[in-house]
Amino acid sequence: MSGGYGESDIYVVQLNTDGDLLSEPMNLGPAINTPGREMFPFIQDERIYFSSDGQYGNGGLDIFGSVIFSKTEYAMPVNMGRPINSTMDDFSFHSGKGKR
């Protein structure tokens, strides 16, 4: 979207119970978004996890976590480190079960 911070940013919207849009998309701001790519957000227990190649990382996309203080305030993202992140692109979680 225009007005973003980088190549791809993370936004939030409010939805009603039917899934209809109640608000315009709101950029999560410079605490989360960088001039690089922020993608694949996942929220659990008042934390947002996402992939970024604009934050300091191990190489390529790394997974970061940030505490959600409010709808507009987030803690400085923390690189989830090894073994979650590697020198390759790391962009989401999986159970580790299944065929290889």
MDAnalysis code that builds the backbone (N, CA, C; Angstrom):
import MDAnalysis as mda
import numpy as np

u = mda.Universe.empty(300, n_residues=100, atom_resindex=np.repeat(np.arange(100), 3), trajectory=True)
u.add_TopologyAttr("name", ["N", "CA", "C"] * 100)
u.add_TopologyAttr("resid", np.arange(1, 101))
u.add_TopologyAttr("resname", ["MET", "SER", "GLY", "GLY", "TYR", "GLY", "GLU", "SER", "ASP", "ILE", "TYR", "VAL", "VAL", "GLN", "LEU", "ASN", "THR", "ASP", "GLY", "ASP", "LEU", "LEU", "SER", "GLU", "PRO", "MET", "ASN", "LEU", "GLY", "PRO", "ALA", "ILE", "ASN", "THR", "PRO", "GLY", "ARG", "GLU", "MET", "PHE", "PRO", "PHE", "ILE", "GLN", "ASP", "GLU", "ARG", "ILE", "TYR", "PHE", "SER", "SER", "ASP", "GLY", "GLN", "TYR", "GLY", "ASN", "GLY", "GLY", "LEU", "ASP", "ILE", "PHE", "GLY", "SER", "VAL", "ILE", "PHE", "SER", "LYS", "THR", "GLU", "TYR", "ALA", "MET", "PRO", "VAL", "ASN", "MET", "GLY", "ARG", "PRO", "ILE", "ASN", "SER", "THR", "MET", "ASP", "ASP", "PHE", "SER", "PHE", "HIS", "SER", "GLY", "LYS", "GLY", "LYS", "ARG"])
u.atoms.positions = np.array([
    [0.848, -1.187, 0.000],
    [0.000, 0.000, 0.000],
    [0.887, 1.241, 0.000],
    [0.382, 2.287, -0.558],
    [1.137, 3.534, -0.530],
    [1.236, 4.037, 0.908],
    [2.320, 4.737, 1.200],
    [2.527, 5.269, 2.535],
    [3.184, 4.291, 3.485],
    [3.635, 3.145, 2.978],
    [4.285, 2.154, 3.826],
    [5.736, 2.510, 4.099],
    [6.401, 1.637, 4.835],
    [7.787, 1.861, 5.222],
    [8.777, 1.133, 4.330],
    [8.335, 0.101, 3.616],
    [9.285, -0.689, 2.845],
    [8.641, -1.471, 1.726],
    [9.349, -2.538, 1.325],
    [8.881, -3.369, 0.217],
    [7.541, -4.024, 0.520],
    [7.367, -4.525, 1.737],
    [6.066, -5.049, 2.180],
    [5.962, -4.807, 3.675],
    [4.825, -4.319, 4.102],
    [4.572, -3.981, 5.499],
    [3.443, -4.836, 6.053],
    [3.336, -4.831, 7.374],
    [2.240, -5.523, 8.051],
    [1.232, -4.474, 8.504],
    [-0.038, -4.755, 8.217],
    [-1.155, -3.875, 8.561],
    [-2.154, -4.647, 9.424],
    [-3.038, -3.923, 10.082],
    [-4.114, -4.527, 10.858],
    [-5.435, -3.858, 10.461],
    [-6.507, -4.631, 10.503],
    [-7.853, -4.100, 10.286],
    [-8.771, -4.692, 11.348],
    [-9.874, -4.010, 11.599],
    [-10.902, -4.548, 12.484],
    [-11.987, -5.158, 11.618],
    [-12.467, -6.347, 12.045],
    [-13.533, -7.049, 11.337],
    [-14.694, -7.268, 12.289],
    [-15.918, -7.322, 11.752],
    [-17.045, -7.696, 12.603],
    [-17.155, -9.221, 12.627],
    [-18.107, -9.758, 13.330],
    [-18.236, -11.212, 13.479],
    [-18.521, -11.924, 12.169],
    [-19.059, -11.208, 11.178],
    [-19.313, -11.792, 9.859],
    [-18.086, -11.726, 8.953],
    [-17.016, -11.089, 9.431],
    [-15.812, -10.951, 8.632],
    [-15.797, -9.717, 7.753],
    [-16.819, -8.869, 7.896],
    [-16.858, -7.627, 7.116],
    [-15.888, -6.608, 7.712],
    [-15.280, -5.834, 6.861],
    [-14.295, -4.829, 7.250],
    [-14.970, -3.690, 8.012],
    [-14.427, -3.370, 9.204],
    [-14.961, -2.264, 10.007],
    [-14.029, -1.060, 10.021],
    [-12.778, -1.264, 9.636],
    [-11.828, -0.151, 9.663],
    [-10.932, -0.200, 8.437],
    [-10.318, 0.920, 8.165],
    [-9.323, 0.982, 7.102],
    [-8.055, 0.271, 7.594],
    [-7.259, -0.298, 6.697],
    [-6.004, -0.908, 7.113],
    [-5.092, 0.120, 7.798],
    [-4.498, -0.288, 8.924],
    [-3.595, 0.581, 9.673],
    [-2.209, -0.069, 9.704],
    [-1.206, 0.655, 9.242],
    [0.162, 0.178, 9.240],
    [0.643, 0.052, 10.687],
    [1.349, -1.040, 11.011],
    [1.832, -1.239, 12.377],
    [2.990, -0.322, 12.750],
    [3.483, 0.435, 11.803],
    [4.460, 1.471, 12.111],
    [5.898, 1.013, 12.112],
    [6.821, 1.955, 12.424],
    [8.249, 1.694, 12.303],
    [8.831, 0.759, 13.361],
    [8.099, 0.462, 14.420],
    [8.599, -0.527, 15.391],
    [8.604, -1.916, 14.766],
    [7.680, -2.177, 13.862],
    [7.557, -3.483, 13.206],
    [8.085, -3.430, 11.778],
    [7.677, -2.441, 11.014],
    [8.000, -2.371, 9.586],
    [9.313, -1.630, 9.336],
    [10.045, -2.092, 8.318],
    [11.346, -1.535, 7.949],
    [11.344, -1.242, 6.449],
    [12.451, -0.732, 5.908],
    [12.539, -0.575, 4.454],
    [12.549, -1.921, 3.708],
    [12.758, -3.010, 4.421],
    [12.767, -4.346, 3.816],
    [11.380, -4.948, 3.725],
    [11.338, -6.282, 3.885],
    [10.077, -7.025, 3.762],
    [9.668, -7.579, 5.126],
    [8.474, -7.237, 5.565],
    [7.855, -7.843, 6.745],
    [6.648, -8.624, 6.250],
    [6.578, -9.905, 6.653],
    [5.542, -10.782, 6.089],
    [5.125, -11.847, 7.093],
    [4.071, -12.561, 6.763],
    [3.592, -13.758, 7.457],
    [3.342, -13.536, 8.947],
    [2.521, -12.525, 9.318],
    [2.271, -12.289, 10.747],
    [1.436, -13.398, 11.374],
    [1.701, -13.635, 12.640],
    [0.983, -14.622, 13.448],
    [0.890, -14.048, 14.849],
    [-0.303, -13.996, 15.423],
    [-0.487, -13.432, 16.761],
    [-0.911, -14.519, 17.715],
    [-0.232, -14.558, 18.871],
    [-0.580, -15.492, 19.940],
    [-0.163, -14.893, 21.271],
    [-1.071, -14.937, 22.246],
    [-0.775, -14.501, 23.618],
    [-0.165, -13.105, 23.676],
    [-0.805, -12.139, 23.048],
    [-0.359, -10.741, 23.072],
    [1.031, -10.537, 22.483],
    [1.409, -11.411, 21.578],
    [2.676, -11.275, 20.847],
    [2.398, -11.432, 19.359],
    [3.153, -10.695, 18.566],
    [3.095, -10.857, 17.124],
    [4.431, -11.440, 16.672],
    [4.336, -12.459, 15.849],
    [5.509, -13.082, 15.241],
    [5.423, -12.825, 13.747],
    [6.545, -12.542, 13.115],
    [6.540, -12.244, 11.686],
    [7.931, -12.477, 11.117],
    [8.008, -12.552, 9.801],
    [9.295, -12.688, 9.125],
    [9.722, -11.339, 8.592],
    [11.049, -11.102, 8.615],
    [11.589, -9.850, 8.129],
    [12.994, -10.059, 7.574],
    [13.297, -9.320, 6.528],
    [14.688, -9.247, 6.086],
    [15.226, -7.832, 6.276],
    [14.466, -6.990, 6.956],
    [14.883, -5.617, 7.222],
    [15.394, -5.407, 8.637],
    [15.096, -6.334, 9.524],
    [15.624, -6.306, 10.893],
    [16.970, -7.031, 10.895],
    [17.755, -6.878, 11.949],
    [19.027, -7.588, 12.053],
    [18.752, -9.083, 12.183],
    [19.368, -9.893, 11.311],
    [19.082, -11.322, 11.334],
    [20.257, -12.187, 10.949],
    [19.966, -13.481, 10.812],
    [20.982, -14.477, 10.482],
    [21.216, -14.605, 8.982],
    [20.322, -14.081, 8.182],
    [20.426, -14.174, 6.730],
    [19.073, -14.396, 6.114],
    [18.780, -13.690, 5.041],
    [17.470, -13.811, 4.411],
    [16.376, -13.373, 5.366],
    [15.222, -14.024, 5.269],
    [14.118, -13.754, 6.187],
    [14.355, -14.482, 7.498],
    [14.173, -13.800, 8.612],
    [14.225, -14.408, 9.937],
    [12.900, -14.144, 10.642],
    [12.577, -14.984, 11.612],
    [11.356, -14.811, 12.397],
    [11.676, -13.967, 13.623],
    [10.823, -12.970, 13.856],
    [10.951, -12.053, 14.982],
    [9.677, -12.099, 15.810],
    [9.779, -11.722, 17.068],
    [8.622, -11.619, 17.948],
    [8.608, -10.263, 18.617],
    [7.413, -9.751, 18.858],
    [7.253, -8.457, 19.510],
    [6.026, -8.511, 20.419],
    [6.131, -7.914, 21.592],
    [5.001, -7.819, 22.516],
    [4.064, -6.724, 22.016],
    [2.772, -7.010, 22.031],
    [1.760, -6.028, 21.651],
    [1.329, -5.292, 22.913],
    [1.642, -4.000, 22.993],
    [1.233, -3.185, 24.145],
    [-0.184, -2.651, 23.961],
    [-0.500, -2.230, 22.749],
    [-1.823, -1.695, 22.432],
    [-2.014, -1.807, 20.917],
    [-3.117, -1.291, 20.414],
    [-3.380, -1.352, 18.968],
    [-2.339, -0.582, 18.163],
    [-1.637, 0.338, 18.812],
    [-0.667, 1.166, 18.086],
    [0.739, 1.103, 18.666],
    [0.967, 0.302, 19.716],
    [2.295, 0.246, 20.336],
    [2.796, -1.190, 20.426],
    [4.035, -1.375, 19.981],
    [4.670, -2.694, 19.956],
    [6.083, -2.577, 20.510],
    [6.532, -3.622, 21.190],
    [7.910, -3.648, 21.683],
    [8.867, -3.809, 20.513],
    [10.123, -3.439, 20.724],
    [11.148, -3.647, 19.706],
    [11.198, -5.131, 19.375],
    [11.120, -5.506, 18.096],
    [11.148, -6.920, 17.719],
    [12.450, -7.600, 18.135],
    [12.318, -8.861, 18.537],
    [13.457, -9.668, 18.951],
    [13.603, -10.835, 17.984],
    [14.811, -11.020, 17.471],
    [15.094, -12.155, 16.608],
    [14.953, -13.429, 17.428],
    [14.210, -14.413, 16.924],
    [13.949, -15.641, 17.671],
    [15.183, -16.546, 17.754],
    [16.237, -16.219, 17.024],
    [17.510, -16.924, 17.139],
    [17.477, -18.356, 16.633],
    [18.588, -19.032, 16.852],
    [18.710, -20.441, 16.471],
    [18.095, -21.293, 17.567],
    [17.470, -22.395, 17.311],
    [17.402, -23.083, 16.027],
    [16.217, -22.650, 15.159],
    [15.434, -21.671, 15.591],
    [14.290, -21.240, 14.783],
    [14.762, -20.589, 13.495],
    [15.761, -19.716, 13.586],
    [16.286, -19.034, 12.404],
    [17.600, -19.655, 11.962],
    [17.817, -19.585, 10.650],
    [19.031, -20.134, 10.056],
    [19.615, -19.095, 9.095],
    [20.596, -19.484, 8.316],
    [21.154, -18.584, 7.310],
    [20.295, -18.542, 6.050],
    [19.257, -19.358, 5.991],
    [18.323, -19.392, 4.857],
    [17.087, -18.560, 5.216],
    [16.079, -18.541, 4.329],
    [14.828, -17.840, 4.624],
    [13.998, -18.654, 5.607],
    [13.619, -18.017, 6.697],
    [12.764, -18.633, 7.718],
    [11.522, -17.766, 7.817],
    [10.351, -18.365, 7.555],
    [9.183, -17.511, 7.438],
    [7.950, -17.988, 8.170],
    [7.949, -19.167, 8.730],
    [6.762, -19.592, 9.473],
    [7.119, -20.772, 10.360],
    [6.197, -21.124, 11.233],
    [6.383, -22.260, 12.130],
    [5.680, -23.484, 11.560],
    [6.160, -24.668, 11.931],
    [5.435, -25.900, 11.621],
    [5.697, -26.876, 12.759],
    [4.908, -27.934, 12.821],
    [4.965, -28.858, 13.945],
    [6.204, -29.738, 13.937],
    [6.846, -29.876, 12.786],
    [7.997, -30.763, 12.686],
    [7.595, -32.209, 12.441],
    [6.280, -32.486, 12.447],
    [5.783, -33.830, 12.187],
    [5.416, -33.953, 10.723],
    [5.508, -35.115, 10.203],
    [5.116, -35.329, 8.823],
    [6.260, -35.892, 8.001],
    [5.981, -36.078, 6.748],
    [6.965, -36.678, 5.843],
    [8.030, -35.661, 5.453],
    [9.219, -36.161, 5.236],
    [10.315, -35.316, 4.765],
    [10.752, -35.779, 3.413],
])
